[in-house]
Amino acid sequence: LFLFTGLAFAADKVNVNTASLEQLQTINGVGVSTAEAIITYREESGLFKNVDDLLNVKGIGEKKLEKFSEQISVAVPE
């Protein structure tokens, strides 16, 4: 039961490397401007390699990242 629950939770994470503006806004603590900044950074600098790369995005500091880091993934699309 715990394995299934863990897998279901992992599937609910938002992949910041592929998420749309609307999908990014479903992350607790991410509004329109932060979602736009994530997409802009991704388009200009390439995919995120790890969660800490989000600290390079304008408007995301350590406290904000800590708030939503459990809700995101940085999986590289195939």
SULWOVEN-V854603 format. One record per pair of residues at least 24 apart in sequence whose C-alpha atoms are under 6 Angstrom apart, sorted by sequence separation. I is the first residue (numbers start at 0). J is the second residue. D is the distance in Angstrom with one decimal. If there is no record, write none. Layout:
BEGIN
i=I j=J d=D
i=I j=J d=D
END
This chain:
BEGIN
i=49 j=73 d=5.9
i=16 j=46 d=5.6
i=14 j=71 d=5.7
i=16 j=73 d=5.9
i=12 j=70 d=5.0
i=13 j=71 d=4.6
i=14 j=72 d=4.6
i=15 j=73 d=5.7
i=12 j=71 d=4.8
i=13 j=72 d=5.9
i=14 j=73 d=5.4
i=12 j=72 d=6.0
END
